[in-house]
Amino acid sequence: MENTGTTSLPLLVSVSSAPRVFGMSRSYIYKLAKRGEIDLVKMGGATMIRTESMHAYINSLPPMKPGQS
């Protein structure tokens, strides 16, 4: 099996797993959701992130320009 550098994520990721999975704090996840940039859903008692909405958000970010920090 060839390693393409991508990993397969589940359809939903818990907000508590977001820092490990997406490298974003829980509070930033909630800010994104409040602004309508990602979708959160409830599954039982857990708040979950729709992985496809996180991918769409990440893909919408502009590329960094040389010298930008």
PyMOL Python script that loads the backbone (N, CA, C, O; Angstrom):
from pymol import cmd

cmd.read_pdbstr("""\
ATOM      1  N   MET A   1       0.840  -1.179   0.000  1.00  0.00           N
ATOM      2  CA  MET A   1       0.000   0.000   0.000  1.00  0.00           C
ATOM      3  C   MET A   1       0.882   1.238   0.000  1.00  0.00           C
ATOM      4  O   MET A   1       1.806   1.339   0.807  1.00  0.00           O
ATOM      5  N   GLU A   2       0.613   2.174  -0.887  1.00  0.00           N
ATOM      6  CA  GLU A   2       1.401   3.386  -1.026  1.00  0.00           C
ATOM      7  C   GLU A   2       0.966   4.422   0.000  1.00  0.00           C
ATOM      8  O   GLU A   2      -0.230   4.617   0.220  1.00  0.00           O
ATOM      9  N   ASN A   3       1.921   5.082   0.622  1.00  0.00           N
ATOM     10  CA  ASN A   3       1.629   6.151   1.567  1.00  0.00           C
ATOM     11  C   ASN A   3       1.591   7.465   0.805  1.00  0.00           C
ATOM     12  O   ASN A   3       2.620   7.929   0.313  1.00  0.00           O
ATOM     13  N   THR A   4       0.418   8.063   0.703  1.00  0.00           N
ATOM     14  CA  THR A   4       0.259   9.310  -0.034  1.00  0.00           C
ATOM     15  C   THR A   4       0.368  10.529   0.859  1.00  0.00           C
ATOM     16  O   THR A   4       0.244  11.656   0.380  1.00  0.00           O
ATOM     17  N   GLY A   5       0.599  10.327   2.151  1.00  0.00           N
ATOM     18  CA  GLY A   5       0.706  11.452   3.069  1.00  0.00           C
ATOM     19  C   GLY A   5      -0.631  11.900   3.622  1.00  0.00           C
ATOM     20  O   GLY A   5      -0.681  12.861   4.390  1.00  0.00           O
ATOM     21  N   THR A   6      -1.709  11.240   3.262  1.00  0.00           N
ATOM     22  CA  THR A   6      -3.020  11.591   3.789  1.00  0.00           C
ATOM     23  C   THR A   6      -3.467  10.509   4.748  1.00  0.00           C
ATOM     24  O   THR A   6      -3.057   9.352   4.648  1.00  0.00           O
ATOM     25  N   THR A   7      -4.306  10.902   5.668  1.00  0.00           N
ATOM     26  CA  THR A   7      -4.849   9.925   6.600  1.00  0.00           C
ATOM     27  C   THR A   7      -6.353   9.914   6.450  1.00  0.00           C
ATOM     28  O   THR A   7      -6.955  10.893   6.010  1.00  0.00           O
ATOM     29  N   SER A   8      -6.941   8.823   6.812  1.00  0.00           N
ATOM     30  CA  SER A   8      -8.378   8.692   6.735  1.00  0.00           C
ATOM     31  C   SER A   8      -8.971   9.052   8.095  1.00  0.00           C
ATOM     32  O   SER A   8      -8.591   8.479   9.116  1.00  0.00           O
ATOM     33  N   LEU A   9      -9.888   9.988   8.102  1.00  0.00           N
ATOM     34  CA  LEU A   9     -10.559  10.404   9.329  1.00  0.00           C
ATOM     35  C   LEU A   9     -11.995   9.914   9.312  1.00  0.00           C
ATOM     36  O   LEU A   9     -12.572   9.710   8.244  1.00  0.00           O
ATOM     37  N   PRO A  10     -12.578   9.723  10.494  1.00  0.00           N
ATOM     38  CA  PRO A  10     -13.993   9.352  10.546  1.00  0.00           C
ATOM     39  C   PRO A  10     -14.866  10.516  10.075  1.00  0.00           C
ATOM     40  O   PRO A  10     -14.387  11.644   9.952  1.00  0.00           O
ATOM     41  N   LEU A  11     -16.129  10.246   9.817  1.00  0.00           N
ATOM     42  CA  LEU A  11     -17.058  11.289   9.377  1.00  0.00           C
ATOM     43  C   LEU A  11     -17.246  12.363  10.438  1.00  0.00           C
ATOM     44  O   LEU A  11     -17.446  13.535  10.118  1.00  0.00           O
ATOM     45  N   LEU A  12     -17.180  11.958  11.703  1.00  0.00           N
ATOM     46  CA  LEU A  12     -17.332  12.879  12.821  1.00  0.00           C
ATOM     47  C   LEU A  12     -16.146  12.728  13.758  1.00  0.00           C
ATOM     48  O   LEU A  12     -15.639  11.625  13.966  1.00  0.00           O
ATOM     49  N   VAL A  13     -15.706  13.860  14.324  1.00  0.00           N
ATOM     50  CA  VAL A  13     -14.632  13.870  15.313  1.00  0.00           C
ATOM     51  C   VAL A  13     -15.139  14.643  16.521  1.00  0.00           C
ATOM     52  O   VAL A  13     -15.710  15.723  16.370  1.00  0.00           O
ATOM     53  N   SER A  14     -14.938  14.106  17.708  1.00  0.00           N
ATOM     54  CA  SER A  14     -15.419  14.802  18.904  1.00  0.00           C
ATOM     55  C   SER A  14     -14.626  16.093  19.125  1.00  0.00           C
ATOM     56  O   SER A  14     -13.440  16.170  18.804  1.00  0.00           O
ATOM     57  N   VAL A  15     -15.297  17.096  19.675  1.00  0.00           N
ATOM     58  CA  VAL A  15     -14.631  18.365  19.956  1.00  0.00           C
ATOM     59  C   VAL A  15     -13.471  18.138  20.927  1.00  0.00           C
ATOM     60  O   VAL A  15     -12.451  18.823  20.847  1.00  0.00           O
ATOM     61  N   SER A  16     -13.622  17.192  21.832  1.00  0.00           N
ATOM     62  CA  SER A  16     -12.533  16.923  22.776  1.00  0.00           C
ATOM     63  C   SER A  16     -11.305  16.325  22.082  1.00  0.00           C
ATOM     64  O   SER A  16     -10.197  16.421  22.612  1.00  0.00           O
ATOM     65  N   SER A  17     -11.481  15.715  20.914  1.00  0.00           N
ATOM     66  CA  SER A  17     -10.354  15.169  20.145  1.00  0.00           C
ATOM     67  C   SER A  17      -9.775  16.182  19.164  1.00  0.00           C
ATOM     68  O   SER A  17      -8.719  15.936  18.582  1.00  0.00           O
ATOM     69  N   ALA A  18     -10.438  17.304  18.970  1.00  0.00           N
ATOM     70  CA  ALA A  18     -10.025  18.288  17.965  1.00  0.00           C
ATOM     71  C   ALA A  18      -8.591  18.772  18.117  1.00  0.00           C
ATOM     72  O   ALA A  18      -7.892  18.879  17.109  1.00  0.00           O
ATOM     73  N   PRO A  19      -8.112  19.071  19.328  1.00  0.00           N
ATOM     74  CA  PRO A  19      -6.722  19.532  19.425  1.00  0.00           C
ATOM     75  C   PRO A  19      -5.723  18.513  18.867  1.00  0.00           C
ATOM     76  O   PRO A  19      -4.757  18.891  18.204  1.00  0.00           O
ATOM     77  N   ARG A  20      -5.948  17.248  19.130  1.00  0.00           N
ATOM     78  CA  ARG A  20      -5.056  16.196  18.639  1.00  0.00           C
ATOM     79  C   ARG A  20      -5.233  15.964  17.145  1.00  0.00           C
ATOM     80  O   ARG A  20      -4.252  15.789  16.423  1.00  0.00           O
ATOM     81  N   VAL A  21      -6.478  15.962  16.676  1.00  0.00           N
ATOM     82  CA  VAL A  21      -6.764  15.621  15.278  1.00  0.00           C
ATOM     83  C   VAL A  21      -6.488  16.787  14.333  1.00  0.00           C
ATOM     84  O   VAL A  21      -5.866  16.606  13.287  1.00  0.00           O
ATOM     85  N   PHE A  22      -6.950  17.987  14.701  1.00  0.00           N
ATOM     86  CA  PHE A  22      -6.857  19.135  13.798  1.00  0.00           C
ATOM     87  C   PHE A  22      -5.829  20.183  14.222  1.00  0.00           C
ATOM     88  O   PHE A  22      -5.551  21.115  13.468  1.00  0.00           O
ATOM     89  N   GLY A  23      -5.267  20.038  15.415  1.00  0.00           N
ATOM     90  CA  GLY A  23      -4.278  21.010  15.872  1.00  0.00           C
ATOM     91  C   GLY A  23      -4.884  22.348  16.240  1.00  0.00           C
ATOM     92  O   GLY A  23      -4.213  23.377  16.159  1.00  0.00           O
ATOM     93  N   MET A  24      -6.147  22.347  16.643  1.00  0.00           N
ATOM     94  CA  MET A  24      -6.854  23.572  17.045  1.00  0.00           C
ATOM     95  C   MET A  24      -7.448  23.364  18.426  1.00  0.00           C
ATOM     96  O   MET A  24      -7.873  22.261  18.769  1.00  0.00           O
ATOM     97  N   SER A  25      -7.474  24.414  19.208  1.00  0.00           N
ATOM     98  CA  SER A  25      -8.042  24.298  20.551  1.00  0.00           C
ATOM     99  C   SER A  25      -9.558  24.135  20.481  1.00  0.00           C
ATOM    100  O   SER A  25     -10.195  24.473  19.483  1.00  0.00           O
ATOM    101  N   ARG A  26     -10.105  23.615  21.554  1.00  0.00           N
ATOM    102  CA  ARG A  26     -11.560  23.461  21.631  1.00  0.00           C
ATOM    103  C   ARG A  26     -12.249  24.816  21.503  1.00  0.00           C
ATOM    104  O   ARG A  26     -13.263  24.937  20.815  1.00  0.00           O
ATOM    105  N   SER A  27     -11.700  25.837  22.165  1.00  0.00           N
ATOM    106  CA  SER A  27     -12.335  27.162  22.104  1.00  0.00           C
ATOM    107  C   SER A  27     -12.322  27.712  20.682  1.00  0.00           C
ATOM    108  O   SER A  27     -13.277  28.374  20.275  1.00  0.00           O
ATOM    109  N   TYR A  28     -11.256  27.453  19.914  1.00  0.00           N
ATOM    110  CA  TYR A  28     -11.215  27.915  18.528  1.00  0.00           C
ATOM    111  C   TYR A  28     -12.242  27.166  17.686  1.00  0.00           C
ATOM    112  O   TYR A  28     -12.860  27.751  16.797  1.00  0.00           O
ATOM    113  N   ILE A  29     -12.426  25.879  17.959  1.00  0.00           N
ATOM    114  CA  ILE A  29     -13.448  25.095  17.259  1.00  0.00           C
ATOM    115  C   ILE A  29     -14.820  25.723  17.477  1.00  0.00           C
ATOM    116  O   ILE A  29     -15.589  25.884  16.529  1.00  0.00           O
ATOM    117  N   TYR A  30     -15.129  26.079  18.725  1.00  0.00           N
ATOM    118  CA  TYR A  30     -16.426  26.694  19.019  1.00  0.00           C
ATOM    119  C   TYR A  30     -16.560  28.063  18.353  1.00  0.00           C
ATOM    120  O   TYR A  30     -17.654  28.429  17.924  1.00  0.00           O
ATOM    121  N   LYS A  31     -15.471  28.822  18.258  1.00  0.00           N
ATOM    122  CA  LYS A  31     -15.507  30.116  17.547  1.00  0.00           C
ATOM    123  C   LYS A  31     -15.831  29.908  16.071  1.00  0.00           C
ATOM    124  O   LYS A  31     -16.653  30.624  15.499  1.00  0.00           O
ATOM    125  N   LEU A  32     -15.173  28.913  15.457  1.00  0.00           N
ATOM    126  CA  LEU A  32     -15.449  28.614  14.045  1.00  0.00           C
ATOM    127  C   LEU A  32     -16.909  28.228  13.845  1.00  0.00           C
ATOM    128  O   LEU A  32     -17.545  28.657  12.883  1.00  0.00           O
ATOM    129  N   ALA A  33     -17.435  27.423  14.752  1.00  0.00           N
ATOM    130  CA  ALA A  33     -18.832  26.999  14.647  1.00  0.00           C
ATOM    131  C   ALA A  33     -19.775  28.189  14.820  1.00  0.00           C
ATOM    132  O   ALA A  33     -20.767  28.305  14.101  1.00  0.00           O
ATOM    133  N   LYS A  34     -19.471  29.071  15.769  1.00  0.00           N
ATOM    134  CA  LYS A  34     -20.324  30.241  16.007  1.00  0.00           C
ATOM    135  C   LYS A  34     -20.360  31.149  14.779  1.00  0.00           C
ATOM    136  O   LYS A  34     -21.387  31.759  14.480  1.00  0.00           O
ATOM    137  N   ARG A  35     -19.223  31.236  14.064  1.00  0.00           N
ATOM    138  CA  ARG A  35     -19.154  32.048  12.842  1.00  0.00           C
ATOM    139  C   ARG A  35     -19.739  31.320  11.636  1.00  0.00           C
ATOM    140  O   ARG A  35     -19.823  31.894  10.551  1.00  0.00           O
ATOM    141  N   GLY A  36     -20.144  30.058  11.813  1.00  0.00           N
ATOM    142  CA  GLY A  36     -20.737  29.292  10.723  1.00  0.00           C
ATOM    143  C   GLY A  36     -19.720  28.715   9.755  1.00  0.00           C
ATOM    144  O   GLY A  36     -20.071  28.346   8.634  1.00  0.00           O
ATOM    145  N   GLU A  37     -18.469  28.633  10.172  1.00  0.00           N
ATOM    146  CA  GLU A  37     -17.427  28.142   9.275  1.00  0.00           C
ATOM    147  C   GLU A  37     -17.272  26.623   9.310  1.00  0.00           C
ATOM    148  O   GLU A  37     -16.745  26.034   8.366  1.00  0.00           O
ATOM    149  N   ILE A  38     -17.721  25.986  10.384  1.00  0.00           N
ATOM    150  CA  ILE A  38     -17.737  24.527  10.465  1.00  0.00           C
ATOM    151  C   ILE A  38     -19.064  24.095  11.074  1.00  0.00           C
ATOM    152  O   ILE A  38     -19.760  24.895  11.699  1.00  0.00           O
ATOM    153  N   ASP A  39     -19.410  22.829  10.887  1.00  0.00           N
ATOM    154  CA  ASP A  39     -20.657  22.280  11.418  1.00  0.00           C
ATOM    155  C   ASP A  39     -20.381  21.409  12.629  1.00  0.00           C
ATOM    156  O   ASP A  39     -19.513  20.536  12.598  1.00  0.00           O
ATOM    157  N   LEU A  40     -21.130  21.656  13.697  1.00  0.00           N
ATOM    158  CA  LEU A  40     -21.107  20.793  14.871  1.00  0.00           C
ATOM    159  C   LEU A  40     -22.449  20.103  14.972  1.00  0.00           C
ATOM    160  O   LEU A  40     -23.476  20.678  14.612  1.00  0.00           O
ATOM    161  N   VAL A  41     -22.449  18.878  15.457  1.00  0.00           N
ATOM    162  CA  VAL A  41     -23.677  18.113  15.667  1.00  0.00           C
ATOM    163  C   VAL A  41     -23.582  17.439  17.030  1.00  0.00           C
ATOM    164  O   VAL A  41     -22.493  17.267  17.578  1.00  0.00           O
ATOM    165  N   LYS A  42     -24.727  17.063  17.564  1.00  0.00           N
ATOM    166  CA  LYS A  42     -24.766  16.300  18.807  1.00  0.00           C
ATOM    167  C   LYS A  42     -24.984  14.839  18.461  1.00  0.00           C
ATOM    168  O   LYS A  42     -25.830  14.505  17.632  1.00  0.00           O
ATOM    169  N   MET A  43     -24.223  13.981  19.096  1.00  0.00           N
ATOM    170  CA  MET A  43     -24.409  12.544  18.953  1.00  0.00           C
ATOM    171  C   MET A  43     -24.409  11.990  20.373  1.00  0.00           C
ATOM    172  O   MET A  43     -23.365  11.857  21.010  1.00  0.00           O
ATOM    173  N   GLY A  44     -25.604  11.672  20.847  1.00  0.00           N
ATOM    174  CA  GLY A  44     -25.739  11.328  22.255  1.00  0.00           C
ATOM    175  C   GLY A  44     -25.416  12.570  23.063  1.00  0.00           C
ATOM    176  O   GLY A  44     -25.990  13.631  22.819  1.00  0.00           O
ATOM    177  N   GLY A  45     -24.520  12.458  24.006  1.00  0.00           N
ATOM    178  CA  GLY A  45     -24.122  13.610  24.807  1.00  0.00           C
ATOM    179  C   GLY A  45     -22.887  14.313  24.287  1.00  0.00           C
ATOM    180  O   GLY A  45     -22.463  15.318  24.857  1.00  0.00           O
ATOM    181  N   ALA A  46     -22.296  13.799  23.205  1.00  0.00           N
ATOM    182  CA  ALA A  46     -21.048  14.360  22.690  1.00  0.00           C
ATOM    183  C   ALA A  46     -21.305  15.382  21.589  1.00  0.00           C
ATOM    184  O   ALA A  46     -22.207  15.217  20.768  1.00  0.00           O
ATOM    185  N   THR A  47     -20.499  16.438  21.586  1.00  0.00           N
ATOM    186  CA  THR A  47     -20.515  17.408  20.502  1.00  0.00           C
ATOM    187  C   THR A  47     -19.449  16.984  19.511  1.00  0.00           C
ATOM    188  O   THR A  47     -18.285  16.791  19.863  1.00  0.00           O
ATOM    189  N   MET A  48     -19.874  16.845  18.264  1.00  0.00           N
ATOM    190  CA  MET A  48     -18.998  16.313  17.218  1.00  0.00           C
ATOM    191  C   MET A  48     -18.830  17.329  16.091  1.00  0.00           C
ATOM    192  O   MET A  48     -19.717  18.142  15.831  1.00  0.00           O
ATOM    193  N   ILE A  49     -17.686  17.268  15.435  1.00  0.00           N
ATOM    194  CA  ILE A  49     -17.389  18.105  14.271  1.00  0.00           C
ATOM    195  C   ILE A  49     -17.586  17.251  13.024  1.00  0.00           C
ATOM    196  O   ILE A  49     -17.093  16.125  12.946  1.00  0.00           O
ATOM    197  N   ARG A  50     -18.306  17.792  12.061  1.00  0.00           N
ATOM    198  CA  ARG A  50     -18.394  17.112  10.769  1.00  0.00           C
ATOM    199  C   ARG A  50     -17.045  17.299  10.074  1.00  0.00           C
ATOM    200  O   ARG A  50     -16.658  18.418   9.737  1.00  0.00           O
ATOM    201  N   THR A  51     -16.349  16.207   9.869  1.00  0.00           N
ATOM    202  CA  THR A  51     -15.000  16.261   9.307  1.00  0.00           C
ATOM    203  C   THR A  51     -14.999  16.948   7.944  1.00  0.00           C
ATOM    204  O   THR A  51     -14.067  17.691   7.637  1.00  0.00           O
ATOM    205  N   GLU A  52     -16.014  16.718   7.128  1.00  0.00           N
ATOM    206  CA  GLU A  52     -16.050  17.359   5.804  1.00  0.00           C
ATOM    207  C   GLU A  52     -16.125  18.872   5.924  1.00  0.00           C
ATOM    208  O   GLU A  52     -15.570  19.579   5.083  1.00  0.00           O
ATOM    209  N   SER A  53     -16.802  19.391   6.954  1.00  0.00           N
ATOM    210  CA  SER A  53     -16.861  20.844   7.106  1.00  0.00           C
ATOM    211  C   SER A  53     -15.509  21.399   7.560  1.00  0.00           C
ATOM    212  O   SER A  53     -15.147  22.518   7.194  1.00  0.00           O
ATOM    213  N   MET A  54     -14.761  20.630   8.351  1.00  0.00           N
ATOM    214  CA  MET A  54     -13.419  21.059   8.759  1.00  0.00           C
ATOM    215  C   MET A  54     -12.476  21.055   7.560  1.00  0.00           C
ATOM    216  O   MET A  54     -11.651  21.957   7.412  1.00  0.00           O
ATOM    217  N   HIS A  55     -12.599  20.042   6.706  1.00  0.00           N
ATOM    218  CA  HIS A  55     -11.786  20.000   5.483  1.00  0.00           C
ATOM    219  C   HIS A  55     -12.102  21.216   4.607  1.00  0.00           C
ATOM    220  O   HIS A  55     -11.189  21.844   4.072  1.00  0.00           O
ATOM    221  N   ALA A  56     -13.375  21.549   4.458  1.00  0.00           N
ATOM    222  CA  ALA A  56     -13.767  22.702   3.640  1.00  0.00           C
ATOM    223  C   ALA A  56     -13.190  23.988   4.222  1.00  0.00           C
ATOM    224  O   ALA A  56     -12.702  24.842   3.482  1.00  0.00           O
ATOM    225  N   TYR A  57     -13.246  24.129   5.553  1.00  0.00           N
ATOM    226  CA  TYR A  57     -12.683  25.320   6.194  1.00  0.00           C
ATOM    227  C   TYR A  57     -11.175  25.394   5.933  1.00  0.00           C
ATOM    228  O   TYR A  57     -10.667  26.438   5.525  1.00  0.00           O
ATOM    229  N   ILE A  58     -10.470  24.305   6.165  1.00  0.00           N
ATOM    230  CA  ILE A  58      -9.017  24.293   5.977  1.00  0.00           C
ATOM    231  C   ILE A  58      -8.662  24.599   4.524  1.00  0.00           C
ATOM    232  O   ILE A  58      -7.723  25.349   4.258  1.00  0.00           O
ATOM    233  N   ASN A  59      -9.413  24.018   3.582  1.00  0.00           N
ATOM    234  CA  ASN A  59      -9.147  24.274   2.161  1.00  0.00           C
ATOM    235  C   ASN A  59      -9.450  25.702   1.745  1.00  0.00           C
ATOM    236  O   ASN A  59      -8.945  26.163   0.722  1.00  0.00           O
ATOM    237  N   SER A  60     -10.267  26.416   2.522  1.00  0.00           N
ATOM    238  CA  SER A  60     -10.610  27.803   2.181  1.00  0.00           C
ATOM    239  C   SER A  60      -9.561  28.797   2.689  1.00  0.00           C
ATOM    240  O   SER A  60      -9.595  29.969   2.314  1.00  0.00           O
ATOM    241  N   LEU A  61      -8.639  28.347   3.530  1.00  0.00           N
ATOM    242  CA  LEU A  61      -7.615  29.248   4.067  1.00  0.00           C
ATOM    243  C   LEU A  61      -6.652  29.663   2.944  1.00  0.00           C
ATOM    244  O   LEU A  61      -6.273  28.841   2.110  1.00  0.00           O
ATOM    245  N   PRO A  62      -6.261  30.949   2.932  1.00  0.00           N
ATOM    246  CA  PRO A  62      -5.328  31.389   1.900  1.00  0.00           C
ATOM    247  C   PRO A  62      -3.920  30.840   2.175  1.00  0.00           C
ATOM    248  O   PRO A  62      -3.547  30.633   3.330  1.00  0.00           O
ATOM    249  N   PRO A  63      -3.151  30.610   1.119  1.00  0.00           N
ATOM    250  CA  PRO A  63      -1.789  30.130   1.337  1.00  0.00           C
ATOM    251  C   PRO A  63      -0.934  31.218   1.983  1.00  0.00           C
ATOM    252  O   PRO A  63      -1.169  32.410   1.789  1.00  0.00           O
ATOM    253  N   MET A  64       0.048  30.790   2.743  1.00  0.00           N
ATOM    254  CA  MET A  64       0.978  31.735   3.356  1.00  0.00           C
ATOM    255  C   MET A  64       1.911  32.279   2.294  1.00  0.00           C
ATOM    256  O   MET A  64       2.343  31.550   1.402  1.00  0.00           O
ATOM    257  N   LYS A  65       2.221  33.564   2.393  1.00  0.00           N
ATOM    258  CA  LYS A  65       3.153  34.194   1.458  1.00  0.00           C
ATOM    259  C   LYS A  65       4.555  34.169   2.077  1.00  0.00           C
ATOM    260  O   LYS A  65       4.691  34.203   3.300  1.00  0.00           O
ATOM    261  N   PRO A  66       5.584  34.111   1.250  1.00  0.00           N
ATOM    262  CA  PRO A  66       6.952  34.117   1.779  1.00  0.00           C
ATOM    263  C   PRO A  66       7.171  35.326   2.714  1.00  0.00           C
ATOM    264  O   PRO A  66       6.773  36.449   2.404  1.00  0.00           O
ATOM    265  N   GLY A  67       7.800  35.067   3.835  1.00  0.00           N
ATOM    266  CA  GLY A  67       8.084  36.122   4.807  1.00  0.00           C
ATOM    267  C   GLY A  67       6.953  36.410   5.766  1.00  0.00           C
ATOM    268  O   GLY A  67       7.115  37.208   6.689  1.00  0.00           O
ATOM    269  N   GLN A  68       5.800  35.774   5.567  1.00  0.00           N
ATOM    270  CA  GLN A  68       4.644  35.961   6.441  1.00  0.00           C
ATOM    271  C   GLN A  68       4.819  35.087   7.677  1.00  0.00           C
ATOM    272  O   GLN A  68       5.285  33.952   7.588  1.00  0.00           O
ATOM    273  N   SER A  69       4.440  35.631   8.833  1.00  0.00           N
ATOM    274  CA  SER A  69       4.528  34.781  10.024  1.00  0.00           C
ATOM    275  C   SER A  69       3.201  34.637  10.704  1.00  0.00           C
ATOM    276  O   SER A  69       3.100  33.953  11.722  1.00  0.00           O
TER     277      SER A  69
END
""", "prot")
cmd.dss("prot")
cmd.show_as("cartoon", "prot")
cmd.util.cbc("prot")
cmd.orient("prot")
